[in-house]
Amino acid sequence: MRQRIRPEGQRMSARATTVAAAQTGRPEGPDAHAAVRIEHVSAWYGTRQAIDDVTLGIPPHTVTAIIGPSGCGKSTLIRCVDRMHEVTPGARVEGTVRLGEVDLYAPGSDPVLVRSMVGMVFQKPNPFPTMSVYDNVAAGPRLRGERVSRGDLDDLVERNLRRAALWDEVKGKLGRSGATLSGGQQQRLCIARALATDPAVLLMDEPCSALDPIATYRIEELIRELAAEVTIVIVTHNMQQASRVSEWTAFMLAGDDGIGRLVELDRTEQIFTKPSDPRTEAYITGRFG
């Protein structure tokens, strides 16, 4: 995997202070450090380029939504953050992703360790079907080879099922397969599994697209609650959902060349009421996409 770092500031917008602050990873307020800095990231699938020169900062302990039409590179971008993109044969990334001051693509960086620091929840619930509810949550620490006593493991499983608002529903079913739960419960189990490694960042790729409205409401409530503990980035096609759960919103769009680029990033209220780019307004108002 090859890296390229381009001169900083070349694609920085000179608009409102809040936007410039967000794009450089320096949000308003006392905490001036982004949880994640994505710097000039481009990604390919073989010879096909998917995203180009994306730079943005993700403020800590917030929910940032990434919106845009299908094929604009939203999922590819977050897969670059937790180094899942490189799992695809022929895929490559250029640029830098930092978690705090840690360069996640530095030479010698361990992708497995990166994925424990940056959790991922996918579009469809994917609990390990041959594992119990208990073992699904315990899987992360076990796979990392951690030596944990049974009592400590019990505490870890309960703590993270509680964090995922699932404990009261499954505490009598811990020995059952995770696949026996309802769709919404399975997705919360996957969230509990991701939280069990104590990630600094939780990425969510359309986590409610396969769920009914009631399960979606539960997940959205959970996202808002978890933002107090962990930085969350959610990819969503549902603009109402983005407006409900996020504090910041990034809009991506693919050009005529089919390559996705960041159009703008701003406070969610600003994006949905007075975006700076006419392409954002056209998408928000349903004129395309």
MARPA-941916 format. One record per residue: x, y, z of N, C-alpha, C in turn; residue in one letter. Coordinates in steps of 0.001 Angstrom, whole numbers. Layout:
BEGIN
- X|Y|Z|X|Y|Z|X|Y|Z|a
...
//
This chain:
BEGIN
- 841|-1183|0|0|0|0|874|1230|0|m
- 565|2181|-891|1368|3349|-1109|691|4551|-469|r
- 1479|5469|34|942|6683|612|1473|7894|-116|q
- 678|8920|-182|1128|10179|-740|533|11284|104|r
- 1342|12214|529|852|13340|1305|1013|14586|453|i
- -87|15252|159|-36|16442|-659|81|17670|226|r
- 535|18807|-312|639|20028|487|-698|20374|1107|p
- -679|20767|2361|-1911|21071|3073|-2540|22351|2538|e
- -3876|22414|2659|-4596|23639|2396|-5011|23861|957|g
- -4644|22985|52|-4925|23241|-1348|-6409|23187|-1667|q
- -7162|22394|-920|-8593|22275|-1220|-9446|22865|-114|r
- -8859|23726|722|-9580|24275|1852|-10481|25414|1410|m
- -11729|25389|1790|-12654|26465|1468|-12377|27664|2354|s
- -12543|28860|1815|-12302|30079|2574|-13622|30680|3027|a
- -14586|29830|3385|-15893|30328|3809|-15961|30473|5310|r
- -17117|30299|5885|-17358|30611|7293|-16385|29894|8217|a
- -16131|30502|9361|-15159|29962|10318|-15495|28556|10747|t
- -16778|28274|10956|-17137|26936|11427|-16782|25874|10418|t
- -16946|26183|9115|-16640|25193|8085|-15140|24971|7997|v
- -14380|26060|7977|-12928|25928|7928|-12426|25175|9146|a
- -13017|25465|10298|-12608|24778|11520|-12883|23296|11422|a
- -14070|22939|10924|-14402|21519|10802|-13504|20821|9806|a
- -13218|21463|8676|-12425|20816|7646|-10985|20615|8080|q
- -10488|21463|8964|-9119|21296|9440|-9068|20499|10723|t
- -10258|20059|11181|-10282|19268|12407|-10210|20107|13654|g
- -10536|21411|13555|-10504|22267|14730|-11882|22850|14945|r
- -12799|22083|15561|-14157|22556|15743|-14211|23678|16758|p
- -15317|24417|16730|-15523|25458|17718|-15582|24840|19105|e
- -15198|25619|20101|-15278|25130|21471|-13908|24885|22057|g
- -13861|24449|23308|-12576|24303|24002|-11711|23180|23462|p
- -12315|22137|22887|-11508|21028|22384|-11130|21316|20939|d
- -9871|21641|20701|-9432|22061|19367|-8821|20922|18568|a
- -8986|19685|19027|-8344|18553|18361|-9396|17607|17804|h
- -9281|17303|16520|-10198|16346|15902|-9904|14947|16413|a
- -10956|14148|16531|-10760|12739|16887|-10112|12000|15729|a
- -10560|12323|14511|-10019|11701|13295|-9703|12809|12301|v
- -8527|12731|11697|-8162|13645|10617|-7945|12825|9351|r
- -8740|13098|8361|-8599|12469|7049|-7928|13507|6158|i
- -6721|13202|5694|-5918|14202|4999|-5585|13734|3578|e
- -6198|14394|2581|-5906|14156|1170|-5999|12667|814|h
- -7075|12037|1232|-7250|10602|1001|-7909|10349|-353|v
- -7274|9495|-1136|-7823|8997|-2394|-7801|7474|-2325|s
- -8734|6838|-2997|-8813|5375|-2931|-9209|4807|-4284|a
- -8688|3619|-4546|-8936|2916|-5802|-9384|1484|-5539|w
- -10178|958|-6472|-10448|-472|-6591|-9778|-905|-7896|y
- -8614|-1479|-7804|-7859|-1786|-9012|-7486|-494|-9721|g
- -7895|-366|-10980|-7598|853|-11729|-8699|1901|-11603|t
- -9806|1557|-10990|-10930|2500|-10873|-10791|3325|-9605|r
- -10718|4647|-9779|-10627|5525|-8615|-12017|5770|-8064|q
- -12162|5613|-6739|-13469|5763|-6097|-13638|7125|-5437|a
- -12600|7614|-4743|-12663|8928|-4102|-11354|9664|-4359|i
- -11430|10994|-4314|-10262|11799|-4645|-10047|12916|-3631|d
- -8872|12939|-3040|-8368|14069|-2264|-9352|14562|-1200|d
- -9862|13659|-393|-10811|14031|658|-10049|14451|1905|v
- -10360|15628|2410|-9759|16136|3644|-10866|16641|4549|t
- -10934|16122|5754|-11879|16628|6747|-11467|16175|8128|l
- -11914|16907|9127|-11698|16529|10515|-13010|16132|11153|g
- -12980|15089|11954|-14170|14608|12672|-14052|15048|14129|i
- -14900|15974|14588|-14809|16432|15979|-15087|15299|16963|p
- -14439|15328|18121|-14617|14252|19096|-15977|14304|19786|p
- -16449|13122|20172|-17683|12984|20947|-18856|13709|20299|h
- -18952|13523|19000|-20075|14048|18227|-20524|12962|17265|t
- -21648|13214|16607|-22087|12361|15511|-21922|13164|14221|v
- -21146|12628|13304|-20960|13240|11994|-21608|12336|10957|t
- -22536|12887|10180|-23198|12125|9123|-22509|12402|7793|a
- -22402|11363|6974|-21903|11521|5610|-23051|11159|4682|i
- -23464|12118|3867|-24591|11917|2959|-24139|12120|1516|i
- -24963|11678|593|-24673|11835|-822|-25300|10701|-1605|g
- -25418|10849|-2926|-26044|9817|-3751|-25251|8511|-3734|p
- -25889|7437|-4131|-25200|6154|-4256|-24017|6293|-5211|s
- -22911|5657|-4853|-21749|5663|-5715|-20826|6847|-5550|g
- -21070|7694|-4535|-20218|8876|-4368|-19024|8613|-3455|c
- -18908|7392|-2909|-17721|7041|-2134|-17850|7142|-634|g
- -19078|7266|-131|-19266|7409|1318|-18725|6202|2073|k
- -19154|5014|1661|-18716|3793|2351|-17224|3549|2152|s
- -16725|3844|952|-15285|3683|712|-14487|4555|1672|t
- -14949|5785|1883|-14224|6699|2769|-14108|6144|4179|l
- -15208|5670|4747|-15097|5190|6123|-14345|3859|6192|i
- -14385|3067|5120|-13593|1841|5094|-12096|2156|5057|r
- -11748|3320|4536|-10340|3740|4590|-9930|4094|6013|c
- -10875|4580|6808|-10546|4987|8174|-10169|3793|9031|v
- -10886|2674|8901|-10546|1513|9734|-9735|458|8981|d
- -9212|845|7803|-8344|-7|6998|-9032|-1281|6519|r
- -10343|-1205|6344|-11060|-2314|5731|-10946|-2268|4214|m
- -10692|-1088|3665|-10625|-949|2208|-9553|-1858|1619|h
- -8425|-1952|2301|-7302|-2715|1750|-7559|-4221|1735|e
- -8623|-4673|2401|-8959|-6095|2399|-9438|-6536|1006|v
- -10006|-5597|245|-10477|-5906|-1105|-9284|-6100|-2038|t
- -9218|-7220|-2752|-8078|-7447|-3659|-7919|-6309|-4664|p
- -6703|-5806|-4804|-6413|-4745|-5760|-6700|-3349|-5272|g
- -7271|-3213|-4065|-7608|-1889|-3546|-6373|-1211|-2960|a
- -6332|107|-3055|-5233|851|-2446|-5706|2223|-2003|r
- -4924|2825|-1129|-5246|4126|-543|-4017|5011|-618|v
- -4229|6285|-892|-3181|7282|-767|-3679|8374|173|e
- -2768|8939|940|-3138|9972|1892|-2862|9525|3312|g
- -3391|10255|4262|-3125|10001|5677|-4426|9999|6464|t
- -4546|9070|7400|-5650|9067|8350|-5036|9037|9741|v
- -5402|9999|10566|-4863|10072|11925|-5972|9906|12944|r
- -5705|9099|13933|-6571|8965|15100|-5846|9672|16233|l
- -6312|10872|16572|-5511|11709|17463|-4209|12049|16749|g
- -3098|11685|17362|-1801|11915|16734|-1238|10645|16092|e
- -1996|9575|16088|-1519|8296|15557|-1845|8184|14069|v
- -834|7970|13250|-1008|7767|11818|-1384|6304|11588|d
- -2628|6066|11184|-3121|4698|11051|-2508|3951|9871|l
- -1861|4679|8965|-1210|4054|7809|310|4145|7891|y
- 835|4441|9064|2284|4535|9213|2922|3172|8953|a
- 4157|3146|8412|4850|1865|8209|4889|1061|9506|p
- 4534|-208|9418|4531|-1070|10593|3245|-1029|11391|g
- 2306|-160|10994|1026|-94|11699|263|-1403|11516|s
- -316|-1902|12589|-1023|-3181|12571|-2501|-2955|12256|d
- -2986|-3403|11090|-4391|-3184|10752|-5361|-3786|11769|p
- -4999|-4894|12373|-5878|-5520|13365|-6032|-4616|14577|v
- -4929|-4000|15003|-4989|-3065|16127|-5803|-1832|15753|l
- -5619|-1365|14516|-6397|-214|14046|-7883|-513|14148|v
- -8277|-1720|13735|-9708|-2059|13725|-10269|-2262|15120|r
- -9403|-2414|16108|-9902|-2448|17482|-10078|-1040|18034|s
- -9338|-77|17475|-9464|1319|17907|-10571|2037|17150|m
- -10897|1526|15967|-11930|2125|15122|-12942|1042|14798|v
- -14059|1024|15526|-15067|-19|15336|-15934|247|14120|g
- -16526|-810|13584|-17375|-693|12392|-18661|-1481|12584|m
- -19784|-856|12242|-21087|-1520|12208|-21590|-1412|10780|v
- -21969|-2553|10213|-22281|-2601|8791|-23770|-2416|8519|f
- -24098|-2349|7230|-25461|-2083|6795|-26435|-3156|7273|q
- -26063|-4420|7102|-26915|-5518|7551|-26332|-6110|8827|k
- -27179|-6408|9805|-26664|-7036|11029|-25899|-8313|10702|p
- -24724|-8454|11271|-23907|-9630|10951|-23306|-10267|12202|n
- -24163|-10658|13183|-23603|-11387|14319|-22988|-12697|13845|p
- -21960|-13154|14545|-21361|-14436|14183|-22389|-15526|14446|f
- -22890|-16192|13413|-24050|-17075|13571|-23780|-18318|14413|p
- -22525|-18764|14472|-22224|-19971|15242|-21885|-19642|16696|t
- -21927|-18362|17041|-21581|-17949|18397|-22828|-17515|19158|m
- -22776|-17676|20454|-23863|-17215|21315|-23830|-15694|21419|s
- -24882|-15140|22001|-24915|-13702|22269|-23693|-13305|23097|v
- -23427|-14075|24135|-22287|-13811|25019|-20979|-13819|24239|y
- -20781|-14867|23438|-19508|-15014|22724|-19339|-13976|21626|d
- -20440|-13484|21052|-20335|-12404|20071|-19699|-11167|20695|n
- -20143|-10818|21890|-19608|-9624|22550|-18173|-9859|23019|v
- -17895|-11073|23459|-16558|-11390|23975|-15540|-11645|22876|a
- -15988|-11685|21620|-15113|-12103|20526|-13898|-11197|20356|a
- -14108|-9885|20440|-13011|-8951|20203|-11841|-9143|21149|g
- -12077|-9055|22455|-10978|-9272|23404|-10329|-10652|23251|p
- -11131|-11667|22954|-10565|-13009|22782|-9682|-13084|21542|r
- -10132|-12493|20440|-9347|-12531|19209|-8048|-11759|19347|l
- -8029|-10775|20221|-6797|-10024|20448|-5852|-10756|21394|r
- -6308|-11910|21887|-5456|-12711|22752|-5359|-12205|24178|g
- -6302|-11394|24592|-6265|-10856|25950|-6612|-11948|26967|e
- -5878|-11962|28046|-6163|-12912|29129|-7096|-12222|30125|r
- -8335|-12655|30085|-9358|-12040|30922|-10027|-13128|31739|v
- -10166|-12902|33038|-10832|-13885|33883|-12302|-13987|33503|s
- -12925|-15101|33859|-14333|-15295|33517|-15189|-14195|34136|r
- -14871|-13822|35361|-15647|-12769|36015|-15518|-11441|35284|g
- -14280|-11105|34872|-14067|-9856|34140|-14746|-9901|32775|d
- -14736|-11092|32155|-15389|-11221|30860|-16904|-11075|31000|l
- -17444|-11662|32077|-18874|-11494|32347|-19214|-10007|32479|d
- -18367|-9274|33206|-18598|-7837|33398|-18515|-7088|32075|d
- -17533|-7479|31247|-17361|-6817|29949|-18588|-7041|29064|l
- -19078|-8269|29029|-20248|-8581|28201|-21465|-7804|28693|v
- -21704|-7820|29987|-22864|-7098|30512|-22734|-5598|30267|e
- -21556|-5042|30527|-21357|-3593|30361|-21656|-3154|28933|r
- -21182|-3916|27961|-21357|-3481|26575|-22745|-3794|26033|n
- -23385|-4820|26535|-24789|-5033|26179|-25656|-3918|26763|l
- -25289|-3443|27944|-26008|-2300|28520|-25753|-1042|27691|r
- -24508|-825|27282|-24181|341|26455|-24966|314|25144|r
- -25222|-880|24635|-25982|-1035|23396|-27485|-1144|23639|a
- -27921|-871|24872|-29345|-895|25233|-29996|-2239|24908|a
- -29265|-3325|25175|-29757|-4664|24827|-29804|-5608|26023|l
- -29156|-5269|27111|-29001|-6186|28238|-30337|-6711|28760|w
- -31289|-5813|28995|-32560|-6244|29583|-33315|-7219|28684|d
- -33077|-7147|27372|-33778|-8013|26432|-33114|-9372|26249|e
- -31813|-9481|26564|-31110|-10737|26261|-30437|-11366|27482|v
- -30559|-10770|28650|-29816|-11292|29804|-30185|-12729|30149|k
- -31384|-13173|29728|-31761|-14570|29935|-31493|-15449|28728|g
- -30851|-14868|27701|-30626|-15610|26450|-29162|-15567|26037|k
- -28260|-15359|26965|-26854|-15166|26602|-26245|-16383|25920|l
- -26799|-17564|26196|-26251|-18775|25599|-26833|-19106|24240|g
- -27827|-18356|23799|-28443|-18622|22501|-27628|-17991|21371|r
- -27813|-18512|20175|-27143|-17948|19013|-27598|-16508|18782|s
- -26652|-15640|18423|-27014|-14264|18113|-27958|-14168|16934|g
- -27944|-15178|16069|-28801|-15180|14890|-30273|-15394|15222|a
- -30581|-15785|16461|-31975|-15999|16851|-32666|-14704|17264|t
- -31920|-13623|17396|-32504|-12351|17805|-33208|-11682|16622|l
- -34050|-10703|16924|-34696|-9935|15852|-33649|-9084|15135|s
- -34033|-8526|13979|-33083|-7726|13211|-32529|-6552|13994|g
- -33411|-5825|14676|-32954|-4685|15468|-32064|-5114|16621|g
- -32405|-6225|17254|-31569|-6738|18342|-30212|-7195|17826|q
- -30212|-7823|16651|-28941|-8254|16069|-28032|-7055|15794|q
- -28612|-5959|15299|-27781|-4788|15021|-27236|-4187|16306|q
- -28050|-4179|17368|-27532|-3682|18656|-26486|-4632|19233|r
- -26631|-5935|18947|-25595|-6887|19358|-24283|-6583|18628|l
- -24381|-6249|17356|-23172|-5897|16589|-22542|-4614|17136|c
- -23378|-3683|17583|-22850|-2468|18206|-22148|-2815|19511|i
- -22757|-3693|20315|-22122|-4128|21570|-20797|-4815|21287|a
- -20744|-5639|20247|-19508|-6327|19870|-18428|-5322|19487|r
- -18818|-4282|18731|-17851|-3253|18340|-17373|-2450|19549|a
- -18268|-2185|20490|-17909|-1401|21669|-17004|-2169|22631|l
- -17030|-3494|22559|-16297|-4316|23527|-14786|-4149|23437|a
- -14278|-3619|22326|-12837|-3366|22220|-12494|-1945|22644|t
- -13488|-1210|23171|-13313|179|23613|-12722|1060|22518|d
- -13374|1127|21361|-12847|1957|20274|-12982|3442|20597|p
- -12095|4241|20014|-12207|5692|20144|-13247|6239|19173|a
- -13434|5502|18053|-14339|5939|16995|-15210|4762|16581|v
- -16474|5022|16330|-17397|4000|15849|-17949|4447|14502|l
- -17666|3669|13469|-18155|3946|12126|-19409|3116|11880|l
- -20432|3717|11294|-21696|3016|11072|-22113|3241|9623|m
- -22146|2154|8842|-22442|2235|7421|-23901|1874|7175|d
- -24750|2880|7113|-26195|2694|6930|-26743|1648|7906|e
- -26585|1864|9202|-26918|823|10185|-28399|524|10311|p
- -29262|1383|9748|-30704|1180|9914|-31406|822|8613|c
- -30657|682|7526|-31302|513|6218|-32089|-791|6112|s
- -31724|-1798|6909|-32416|-3092|6835|-33404|-3274|7984|a
- -33697|-2187|8726|-34525|-2311|9925|-35877|-1634|9758|l
- -36847|-2073|10553|-38172|-1452|10527|-38127|-135|11312|d
- -39182|692|11228|-39156|2005|11873|-38928|1966|13378|p
- -39487|963|14059|-39312|901|15510|-37856|582|15856|i
- -37284|-392|15160|-35879|-730|15399|-34969|437|15019|a
- -35326|1144|13955|-34548|2312|13539|-34553|3370|14626|t
- -35716|3605|15217|-35823|4588|16303|-34922|4210|17479|y
- -34885|2929|17823|-34042|2475|18934|-32560|2709|18633|r
- -32161|2410|17387|-30761|2607|17008|-30410|4089|17024|i
- -31299|4934|16524|-31029|6376|16517|-30901|6917|17940|e
- -31771|6470|18827|-31648|6861|20239|-30291|6453|20794|e
- -29889|5236|20469|-28629|4692|20952|-27448|5507|20415|l
- -27498|5880|19146|-26420|6672|18555|-26244|7981|19318|i
- -27351|8650|19600|-27266|9926|20327|-26678|9732|21724|r
- -27052|8641|22383|-26535|8381|23732|-25046|8044|23702|e
- -24625|7238|22725|-23237|6784|22676|-22268|7906|22326|l
- -22764|8970|21694|-21872|10067|21306|-21212|10725|22511|a
- -21776|10550|23687|-21134|11079|24895|-19873|10297|25245|a
- -19771|9054|24739|-18641|8189|25073|-17657|8007|23928|e
- -18158|8026|22698|-17333|7647|21557|-17696|8527|20364|v
- -16722|8858|19550|-16966|9631|18336|-17634|8732|17300|t
- -18706|9210|16679|-19478|8389|15753|-19535|9046|14379|i
- -19313|8232|13359|-19501|8654|11971|-20521|7721|11354|v
- -21592|8278|10811|-22649|7456|10231|-22852|7812|8763|i
- -22785|6813|7913|-23139|6966|6507|-24625|6666|6383|v
- -25359|7556|5723|-26788|7323|5589|-27313|7933|4296|t
- -28295|7248|3662|-29023|7804|2534|-30249|8574|3020|h
- -30566|8412|4298|-31773|8993|4864|-31443|10375|5427|n
- -31821|11403|4695|-31460|12757|5131|-32189|13163|6405|m
- -33409|12647|6602|-34115|12915|7853|-33354|12316|9027|q
- -32809|11128|8802|-32015|10503|9857|-30765|11329|10155|q
- -30081|11779|9122|-28894|12615|9320|-29245|13852|10133|a
- -30370|14481|9816|-30757|15701|10538|-31141|15408|11981|s
- -31651|14193|12244|-32061|13848|13606|-30887|13511|14515|r
- -29896|12800|13993|-28889|12232|14896|-27546|12955|14897|v
- -27255|13764|13869|-25896|14286|13740|-25783|15755|14128|s
- -24556|16130|14491|-24235|17534|14762|-23489|18159|13593|e
- -22759|17322|12861|-22050|17749|11660|-22473|16864|10503|w
- -22504|17432|9293|-22841|16653|8113|-21859|16970|6988|t
- -21360|15914|6353|-20501|16049|5177|-21290|15581|3968|a
- -21217|16337|2890|-21891|15969|1646|-20845|15596|615|f
- -20974|14387|51|-20077|13918|-996|-20849|13752|-2297|m
- -20132|13903|-3396|-20759|13811|-4701|-19740|13309|-5712|l
- -20165|12418|-6592|-19306|11954|-7678|-19521|12836|-8908|a
- -18422|13189|-9577|-18515|13998|-10776|-18814|13147|-11995|g
- -18710|13767|-13152|-18950|13041|-14398|-17953|11902|-14602|d
- -16805|12001|-13910|-15794|10946|-14012|-16074|9776|-13075|d
- -17169|9885|-12289|-17531|8810|-11379|-16709|8754|-10108|g
- -15908|9772|-9847|-15038|9789|-8662|-15674|10668|-7591|i
- -15779|10143|-6375|-16402|10862|-5283|-15470|11879|-4650|g
- -16027|13050|-4327|-15259|14112|-3673|-16116|14758|-2597|r
- -15462|15335|-1614|-16172|16073|-578|-16587|17429|-1126|l
- -17872|17742|-1040|-18374|19035|-1490|-18315|20042|-359|v
- -18865|19678|802|-18774|20579|1952|-19073|19821|3242|e
- -18602|20412|4320|-18834|19909|5668|-19213|21085|6534|l
- -20284|20943|7278|-20724|22047|8137|-21604|21492|9245|d
- -22009|22380|10142|-23006|22006|11128|-24242|21478|10403|r
- -24849|20469|10953|-25995|19846|10290|-27111|20846|10028|t
- -27388|21697|10990|-28447|22690|10807|-28145|23586|9606|e
- -26871|23966|9453|-26485|24819|8334|-26641|24079|7002|q
- -26194|22826|6975|-26282|22033|5740|-27729|21917|5265|i
- -28648|21737|6220|-30043|21478|5839|-30881|22747|5702|f
- -30332|23891|6070|-31102|25128|5937|-30453|26122|4986|t
- -29126|26212|5002|-28447|27183|4139|-27076|26658|3749|k
- -27015|25612|2934|-25717|25083|2517|-24964|26101|1664|p
- -23638|25982|1635|-22834|26961|902|-22717|26624|-576|s
- -22935|25365|-939|-22736|24943|-2323|-24088|24616|-2958|d
- -24373|25138|-4143|-25673|24864|-4780|-25919|23392|-5058|p
- -24851|22595|-5196|-25032|21160|-5416|-25596|20497|-4167|r
- -25167|20969|-2997|-25715|20444|-1744|-27198|20766|-1644|t
- -27548|22003|-1945|-28953|22413|-1884|-29803|21594|-2854|e
- -29267|21343|-4045|-30008|20554|-5035|-30254|19140|-4530|a
- -29273|18559|-3856|-29434|17200|-3329|-30418|17192|-2157|y
- -30263|18135|-1247|-31122|18197|-68|-32578|18389|-465|i
- -32819|19185|-1497|-34195|19471|-1915|-34745|18444|-2894|t
- -33960|17410|-3207|-34446|16310|-4021|-34411|16542|-5508|g
- -33624|17545|-5961|-33562|17799|-7393|-32683|16803|-8134|r
- -31856|16063|-7393|-31134|14923|-7959|-30766|14001|-6828|f
- -30324|12765|-7189|-29889|11799|-6182|-30982|10896|-5713|g
//
